[in-house]
Amino acid sequence: GQNIDQPTEMTATEGAIVQINCTYQTSGFNGLFWYQQHAGEAPTFLSYNVLDGLEEKGRFSSFLSRSKGYSYLLLKELQMKDSASYLCAAHSGAGSYQLTFGKGTKLSVIP
Amino acid sequence: KAGVTQTPRYLIKTRGQQVTLSCSPISGHRSVSWYQQTPGQGLQFLFEYFSETQRNKGNFPGRFSGRQFSNSRSEMNVSTLELGDSALYLCASSTDFSGNEQFFGPGTRLTVL
């Protein structure tokens, strides 16, 4: 079966660094997505990792270890606007677009 | 470039009724996926269409169905509505299945009374 685990909630201070972990067990794994979703809004794309390693994109970085079924999203220099839910999703299925989402990590950034 | 649009944005129905939701993908996108989002279960994959063909289906009962038209617009239908079908229904479009970014629409908030 498909299983994605991530913490339910996290709190961090403005200007700090926070790491959101995600572990997955899926068949036919192709890659790992991270999405950001503000309350009442649609998810927006942050990153997609296919190969092992760290990919940096401005204040956000994402890491993948395929052998460990593990990924994390690293947010640096936190801003209040980063308060949102962060969803990790495993991309699986050859020749099709099927994403299995975790339940999301609600991040609260406090002053 | 216009984003993904979904209509209606809000819908209230009663148990036993059926509902049709519509999604217009970004121009040029041929893959459309549908998701159900609830507080308890998070985002769950319903199905994905590509060039009018259903390529993949999630673990939902047969009451949930969909289709895609030649212009890539997609509809999903839920028959015999149940209280548990109350959710945000999101559609997302992409250019293909290679792992490119999926762009989500604003969703349709369905409430079943």
Boltz contact constraints between the chains, C-beta under 6 A:
constraints:
  - contact:
      token1: [A, 31]
      token2: [B, 99]
      max_distance: 6.0
  - contact:
      token1: [A, 42]
      token2: [B, 104]
      max_distance: 6.0
  - contact:
      token1: [A, 42]
      token2: [B, 106]
      max_distance: 6.0
  - contact:
      token1: [A, 42]
      token2: [B, 107]
      max_distance: 6.0
  - contact:
      token1: [A, 43]
      token2: [B, 104]
      max_distance: 6.0
  - contact:
      token1: [A, 45]
      token2: [B, 101]
      max_distance: 6.0
  - contact:
      token1: [A, 48]
      token2: [B, 99]
      max_distance: 6.0
  - contact:
      token1: [A, 91]
      token2: [B, 99]
      max_distance: 6.0
  - contact:
      token1: [A, 93]
      token2: [B, 56]
      max_distance: 6.0
  - contact:
      token1: [A, 96]
      token2: [B, 48]
      max_distance: 6.0
  - contact:
      token1: [A, 96]
      token2: [B, 55]
      max_distance: 6.0
  - contact:
      token1: [A, 96]
      token2: [B, 56]
      max_distance: 6.0
  - contact:
      token1: [A, 96]
      token2: [B, 97]
      max_distance: 6.0
  - contact:
      token1: [A, 97]
      token2: [B, 31]
      max_distance: 6.0
  - contact:
      token1: [A, 97]
      token2: [B, 33]
      max_distance: 6.0
  - contact:
      token1: [A, 97]
      token2: [B, 48]
      max_distance: 6.0
  - contact:
      token1: [A, 97]
      token2: [B, 94]
      max_distance: 6.0
  - contact:
      token1: [A, 97]
      token2: [B, 97]
      max_distance: 6.0
  - contact:
      token1: [A, 98]
      token2: [B, 45]
      max_distance: 6.0
  - contact:
      token1: [A, 98]
      token2: [B, 56]
      max_distance: 6.0
  - contact:
      token1: [A, 101]
      token2: [B, 42]
      max_distance: 6.0
  - contact:
      token1: [A, 101]
      token2: [B, 43]
      max_distance: 6.0
  - contact:
      token1: [A, 103]
      token2: [B, 42]
      max_distance: 6.0
  - contact:
      token1: [A, 104]
      token2: [B, 42]
      max_distance: 6.0
